[in-house]
Amino acid sequence: MAPSSNTLRATSLNSLLSSKPSDTPLTVQLHPLVLLTISDYITRHTLRSQAGPIIGAVIGEQNGREVTLEFAFETKISDKSASDEVRLDEDFLTTRVEQYKEVHKAPPLDVVAVFMLAPASGPQEWQVGVLKQVQTLLGNEGIMLLLFHPEGVASMEGGKLPISLYEPVREVLDGTEDLRFREVAFEVETGEAEMIGVDFVAKGGGSAVAVAQAATTGGAESSGAKDGKKTKGKGKGKEGETAAEGSEANGTAAHVLSPEDEELIASLTAKANAVKMLAQRVKLLQAYLAQLPESYLTDSTSEILPSDTTNHALLRNINALMVRQRLLAPSTPTPQPDTASPIDPSIATAASRAAADVHLTSLLASLTRATSEAQSMANKYKLVSRERTNKDRNMSSFTSSGGYGNGSMGTAEAGGF
């Protein structure tokens, strides 16, 4: 697929961005599973009202300046950090990376990027510390930074993804070496399995319904547990009925379609649209033919010739379409004298045709068999005739050379016997 149209933003708005171009740019391939994982993590984090930033790691393969981003997983924020600095749980990250390495051995995959949320202006200061922690923990200074821009989801234009990918570079400014970021272009690479997964998610998202959680349910259950009442089941049933009535009153989707129903509806909708379009085209052709004069090709007595502006190519196409339609349409059954017969005339005609085809095939097989036997008999007759001719020729040559024609020899041989 073609590379995305991500361009380098102005570095004057973000001091962490590098203005120096790369001598050997990276070739990055982004797989859709990474985007699905990030979007799923953001959705769950938002609906559950979880605290803390959204941070995760991206697994892929790096071969020189060629990098693939294939899988992603969320990370855990450390609870042991005394300061306000965001720190990752190193034990969790190390364990999860080892699990992915154990599963993906051929080809071997490793952490190639860290994803976080950031504005379109670029990376923030606190994100540099998180990236340095991951680089130090895994011993890889080439780990990139993948930023997702939530504000860009609503204003997506031209299929541009609301993400940016940055490559960390070391630059010396005023005698000190600092970490800077250079934006990297990427291309989306999709495999067959990923296409199936993306299609399934896209179809399932069409019937997704956001259901608001009842805040009073938890309080009622906790108060009932504290009071030690035995009416817990009744209370829950009443709350469920109230919530159901409220959802129906608010117009919330009470019936969720299954994937099979959605597929059936989509198929029927596509067929209905196709039939409507066919009907519109047929009406258009009828209107076009109705405004034409009567052609001398269909009426020999007509003296009106078609005008010079008549589209003969279109008329030929319409005629060819009508011929094909007659071939494809079932033949009109011929009325039979015996109307009391329960068999449909069209079925009887088809059955007679099938029987005729079977008999014709049988006759052809018999004719082929008879021809083969006649040819075999001719070959045998030719072989016998050749042997008889050879035998007669041998006898005549033996007689002329004085064989049994010599009387003394014949008498002597006879006397000997």
C-alpha positions, 0 to 999 in steps of 0.5 A: 500500500502507498505510504501515508501522507504524514508530513513533518510538522513545524519544530518551532512549536515543540522543542523536542522535535528535530529539524535535521533530516535523516540520511537513511530514513526508516522503512516502517510497516504498520499492521492493523492489529496494532491500531485495533489494540490501541483503540480497544485499550483507549475505549476500555480505559475511557468507559471504565474511568480509569486513572493514569495515562494510556501507555503500551508497547508495540511488538515487531521485527527490525531488520536494519532500517526496516521495521514492522509494527505487528502486535501491541499490548498495554502496560501497567503504571507503577504504584511505587513511584513517590514523585509525580513522574510516570513510571512503568511497572518493570516486572510486568513489562519484562514478563509480558515481553518474555511471553511475547518472545516465547510465542513469536520465535520465528521470526523473532519479535521484540519491542520496537515502539511505545504508544501513548496519547499526545496532541498533534504538536508532538511528544511531551516532556513526561513521555521522554522519561517513559521512553528512556525507562523502556529503552534502559530496561530492554537495552534498546535505544532504537525503540520508537514513539507511537503517538495517538491523537484523540482530537484528530479522530473527529476530523479525519480527512482523506483516510489519514490516520490520527497517529504519528511515529517518531524515531529517537535521535541524539543531538548535541546542542550547546555542548550537551547531548539531548534526546530529540524526535524525528517524525517517520513516514509509515505504510499500512501493511495488511495480511489475510488474517488481519483483513478477516479480523478487521472486517469482523470488527467493522461489522460488529461495530455497526450494532454496538450500543453504549449502555450507561451503567446504573450508579445506584445499583452498587450503592443499593447492593452495598447498603443491603449487604451492610443492613443484612437484609434478606430482600437482596434478590427482590431489590435487584429484580426491581432495580433490573425492571426499573433499568429496563423500563428506563432503557425502553423509555429512553429509546435505547436499543433493547434488541441487539442483532446477531452477526448472522442477522446482520449478514442476512440484512446486508445481503438482502439490502444489497439484493434489493438495491440491485433490483431497484437499480435494474428496474431504473435502468429498464425504465430508462431503456423503455423511455428511450425506445418509446421516443424513437420512431418505428423502425423499418427493421421491425415493420416492413411497411413503415416508410419512416426511417430512423433519424441521423442521431439514432444511436445504432450501437446502443440499439444493437446492445439492447437487441443482444440483451434481449436475445440473451434474455430469451436464452436465459429465461425459461421457455413458455410451457406448451399447452397439452391436450390432457389438462387433467395430468398433474404433471407440469407441462414444463417439467414434462418437456424437460423430462422428455428432453433429458430422456432423449439425451440419454437415449442419444448417448446410448445410441452413440455408445452402441455405434462406437462399440460396433465401429470398434468391433468392426475395426477389430474384425477387419484387423483380424481378417487382414492378419489371417489373410496375410498368414495364408498368403505367406503360407501359399507362397512358401508352398509354391516355392518349395514345390518348384525347388523339387521337394515332394515333386521328386518321385524317387525321393518320394518313393524311397521315403515312402518305402522307408516308412 
